Amino acid sequence: ELQQKVEEIELLKMELQMLETERVRLSLLEEKFMDVLQLLQQLRDLNISKRALGKILLSTLESCRDPQNEKAHLFEVLDTLHHELTACELLQNQPLGQTQDHRALVNPLLISC
């Protein structure tokens, strides 16, 4: 009976470790998602055309075509979209005083529980 309890504890430890790993992955995904949303808001404020934004999105989706692992693929798409948005000429041409660090922004999309 003691051996059975030890095995149960080991299984619970493994489950806890997997849950912690998933929590960290989701936290990283959320952070990247928030960065992308803030870049999109900045571009909206700069009146980017729908056509230019569509080209950025299509370019991102084209470069991330072949999903090997669905979880990794989602992060890859967000990361690529973030890269494409930061490379956008409108953001590059902004004077330094107008660009804001994403940590300094107050996030209107934040939902408190």
GROMACS elastic network, one bead per residue, 0.5 to 0.9 nm:
[ bonds ]
;  ai    aj funct       b0    kb
    1     4     6  0.50708   500
    1     5     6  0.63827   500
    1     6     6  0.87524   500
    2     5     6  0.51167   500
    2     6     6  0.62912   500
    2     7     6  0.87370   500
    3     6     6  0.50494   500
    3     7     6  0.62700   500
    3     8     6  0.86698   500
    4     7     6  0.51148   500
    4     8     6  0.62193   500
    4     9     6  0.86493   500
    5     8     6  0.50011   500
    5     9     6  0.61432   500
    5    10     6  0.86239   500
    6     9     6  0.50808   500
    6    10     6  0.62507   500
    6    11     6  0.86982   500
    7    10     6  0.50561   500
    7    11     6  0.62263   500
    7    12     6  0.86249   500
    8    11     6  0.50747   500
    8    12     6  0.61667   500
    8    13     6  0.85994   500
    9    12     6  0.50295   500
    9    13     6  0.61342   500
    9    14     6  0.86412   500
   10    13     6  0.50215   500
   10    14     6  0.62471   500
   10    15     6  0.86538   500
   11    14     6  0.51069   500
   11    15     6  0.62150   500
   11    16     6  0.85862   500
   12    15     6  0.50115   500
   12    16     6  0.60555   500
   12    17     6  0.85414   500
   13    16     6  0.50271   500
   13    17     6  0.61439   500
   13    18     6  0.86352   500
   14    17     6  0.50724   500
   14    18     6  0.62256   500
   14    19     6  0.86248   500
   15    18     6  0.50779   500
   15    19     6  0.61474   500
   15    20     6  0.85912   500
   16    19     6  0.50494   500
   16    20     6  0.61381   500
   16    21     6  0.85783   500
   17    20     6  0.50791   500
   17    21     6  0.61691   500
   17    22     6  0.86325   500
   18    21     6  0.50530   500
   18    22     6  0.62018   500
   18    23     6  0.85866   500
   19    22     6  0.50423   500
   19    23     6  0.60784   500
   19    24     6  0.86688   500
   20    24     6  0.62546   500
   20    25     6  0.86003   500
   21    24     6  0.52367   500
   21    25     6  0.62461   500
   21    26     6  0.86807   500
   22    26     6  0.60866   500
   22    27     6  0.84757   500
   23    26     6  0.51409   500
   23    27     6  0.60942   500
   23    28     6  0.86958   500
   24    28     6  0.62606   500
   24    29     6  0.85760   500
   25    28     6  0.52234   500
   25    29     6  0.61892   500
   25    30     6  0.86199   500
   26    30     6  0.60084   500
   26    31     6  0.85409   500
   27    30     6  0.50685   500
   27    31     6  0.62166   500
   27    32     6  0.87193   500
   28    31     6  0.51039   500
   28    32     6  0.62689   500
   28    33     6  0.85363   500
   28    75     6  0.86117   500
   29    32     6  0.52054   500
   29    33     6  0.60560   500
   29    34     6  0.86005   500
   29    74     6  0.83478   500
   29    75     6  0.62330   500
   29    78     6  0.80853   500
   30    34     6  0.61163   500
   30    35     6  0.86300   500
   31    34     6  0.51698   500
   31    35     6  0.63122   500
   31    36     6  0.87734   500
   32    35     6  0.50605   500
   32    36     6  0.62860   500
   32    37     6  0.86820   500
   32    75     6  0.79390   500
   32    78     6  0.66271   500
   32    79     6  0.68584   500
   32    82     6  0.76592   500
   33    36     6  0.51316   500
   33    37     6  0.62080   500
   33    38     6  0.86672   500
   33    75     6  0.88492   500
   33    78     6  0.65689   500
   33    79     6  0.85938   500
   33    82     6  0.85045   500
   34    37     6  0.50319   500
   34    38     6  0.61563   500
   34    39     6  0.86279   500
   34   102     6  0.86697   500
   34   107     6  0.86356   500
   34   109     6  0.89300   500
   35    38     6  0.51988   500
   35    39     6  0.62783   500
   35    40     6  0.86725   500
   35    82     6  0.71794   500
   35   102     6  0.67860   500
   36    39     6  0.51300   500
   36    40     6  0.61912   500
   36    41     6  0.86456   500
   36    78     6  0.72495   500
   36    79     6  0.84076   500
   36    81     6  0.71470   500
   36    82     6  0.53127   500
   36    83     6  0.89980   500
   36    85     6  0.76252   500
   37    40     6  0.50199   500
   37    41     6  0.61872   500
   37    42     6  0.86629   500
   37    82     6  0.89973   500
   38    42     6  0.62069   500
   38    43     6  0.86197   500
   38   102     6  0.69432   500
   38   105     6  0.84508   500
   38   107     6  0.82120   500
   39    42     6  0.50218   500
   39    43     6  0.61998   500
   39    44     6  0.85598   500
   39    82     6  0.76999   500
   39    85     6  0.65912   500
   39    86     6  0.72788   500
   39    91     6  0.86259   500
   39   102     6  0.85713   500
   40    43     6  0.50543   500
   40    44     6  0.60988   500
   40    45     6  0.86027   500
   40    53     6  0.88810   500
   40    85     6  0.75485   500
   41    45     6  0.61907   500
   41    46     6  0.86400   500
   42    45     6  0.50640   500
   42    46     6  0.63376   500
   42    47     6  0.87860   500
   42    91     6  0.78785   500
   42    99     6  0.85692   500
   42   100     6  0.89958   500
   43    47     6  0.63015   500
   43    48     6  0.55943   500
   43    53     6  0.86702   500
   43    85     6  0.84672   500
   43    88     6  0.87414   500
   43    90     6  0.72675   500
   43    91     6  0.71539   500
   44    48     6  0.57876   500
   44    49     6  0.85046   500
   45    48     6  0.77822   500
   46    90     6  0.71910   500
   46    91     6  0.82710   500
   47    50     6  0.89649   500
   48    51     6  0.83598   500
   48    52     6  0.66938   500
   48    53     6  0.68028   500
   48    90     6  0.75650   500
   49    52     6  0.52690   500
   49    53     6  0.63043   500
   49    54     6  0.84936   500
   50    53     6  0.50732   500
   50    54     6  0.58926   500
   50    55     6  0.85238   500
   51    55     6  0.61866   500
   51    56     6  0.87334   500
   52    55     6  0.50956   500
   52    56     6  0.63870   500
   52    57     6  0.87594   500
   53    56     6  0.51209   500
   53    57     6  0.62848   500
   53    58     6  0.86437   500
   53    85     6  0.87464   500
   54    57     6  0.50787   500
   54    58     6  0.60381   500
   54    59     6  0.84005   500
   55    58     6  0.51128   500
   55    59     6  0.59287   500
   55    60     6  0.84724   500
   56    59     6  0.51408   500
   56    60     6  0.62047   500
   56    61     6  0.87352   500
   56    81     6  0.75561   500
   56    84     6  0.63650   500
   56    85     6  0.71254   500
   56    88     6  0.83231   500
   57    60     6  0.50848   500
   57    61     6  0.62415   500
   57    62     6  0.85554   500
   57    81     6  0.69383   500
   57    84     6  0.82989   500
   57    85     6  0.89381   500
   58    61     6  0.50754   500
   58    62     6  0.59538   500
   58    63     6  0.85388   500
   59    62     6  0.50928   500
   59    63     6  0.62171   500
   59    64     6  0.87092   500
   59    81     6  0.85527   500
   59    84     6  0.81401   500
   60    63     6  0.53136   500
   60    64     6  0.63590   500
   60    65     6  0.88544   500
   60    77     6  0.67649   500
   60    78     6  0.86429   500
   60    80     6  0.59800   500
   60    81     6  0.55084   500
   60    84     6  0.70473   500
   61    64     6  0.51604   500
   61    65     6  0.62155   500
   61    77     6  0.69918   500
   61    80     6  0.86299   500
   61    81     6  0.83019   500
   62    65     6  0.54607   500
   63    66     6  0.85973   500
   63    77     6  0.84620   500
   63    80     6  0.80335   500
   64    67     6  0.72632   500
   64    73     6  0.75471   500
   64    76     6  0.71365   500
   64    77     6  0.60543   500
   64    80     6  0.78438   500
   66    73     6  0.82766   500
   67    70     6  0.60346   500
   67    71     6  0.89786   500
   67    72     6  0.80606   500
   67    73     6  0.54033   500
   67    74     6  0.85648   500
   68    71     6  0.89799   500
   68    72     6  0.78132   500
   68    73     6  0.69290   500
   69    72     6  0.53126   500
   69    73     6  0.57894   500
   69    74     6  0.86577   500
   70    74     6  0.63127   500
   70    75     6  0.89237   500
   71    74     6  0.54409   500
   71    75     6  0.68045   500
   71    76     6  0.88274   500
   72    75     6  0.53013   500
   72    76     6  0.61377   500
   72    77     6  0.87285   500
   73    77     6  0.61437   500
   73    78     6  0.86404   500
   74    77     6  0.52239   500
   74    78     6  0.63354   500
   74    79     6  0.85657   500
   75    78     6  0.51344   500
   75    79     6  0.59538   500
   75    80     6  0.84547   500
   76    79     6  0.50350   500
   76    80     6  0.59863   500
   76    81     6  0.84305   500
   77    80     6  0.51329   500
   77    81     6  0.60066   500
   77    82     6  0.84639   500
   78    81     6  0.50403   500
   78    82     6  0.60279   500
   78    83     6  0.85729   500
   79    82     6  0.50450   500
   79    83     6  0.62405   500
   79    84     6  0.86742   500
   80    83     6  0.50091   500
   80    84     6  0.61246   500
   80    85     6  0.85490   500
   81    84     6  0.50123   500
   81    85     6  0.60453   500
   81    86     6  0.85425   500
   82    85     6  0.51699   500
   82    86     6  0.61571   500
   82    87     6  0.85856   500
   83    86     6  0.52471   500
   83    87     6  0.62233   500
   83    88     6  0.88199   500
   84    87     6  0.51590   500
   84    88     6  0.64578   500
   85    88     6  0.51406   500
   85    89     6  0.88651   500
   85    91     6  0.81012   500
   86    89     6  0.83499   500
   86    91     6  0.67222   500
   86    92     6  0.76155   500
   87    90     6  0.86536   500
   87    91     6  0.73808   500
   87    92     6  0.68874   500
   88    91     6  0.56186   500
   88    92     6  0.63714   500
   88    93     6  0.88252   500
   89    93     6  0.59523   500
   89    94     6  0.85810   500
   90    93     6  0.52745   500
   90    94     6  0.64426   500
   91    94     6  0.52918   500
   91    95     6  0.88153   500
   91    99     6  0.78424   500
   92    95     6  0.82843   500
   93    96     6  0.89123   500
   94    97     6  0.81448   500
   94    98     6  0.64042   500
   94    99     6  0.66607   500
   95    98     6  0.55923   500
   95    99     6  0.69106   500
   96    99     6  0.55000   500
   96   100     6  0.84063   500
   97   100     6  0.77768   500
  100   103     6  0.82880   500
  100   104     6  0.67142   500
  100   105     6  0.70700   500
  101   104     6  0.53885   500
  101   105     6  0.69003   500
  102   105     6  0.53735   500
  102   106     6  0.84889   500
  102   107     6  0.89297   500
  103   106     6  0.78943   500
  106   109     6  0.89717   500
  106   110     6  0.87660   500
  107   110     6  0.56599   500
  108   111     6  0.83801   500
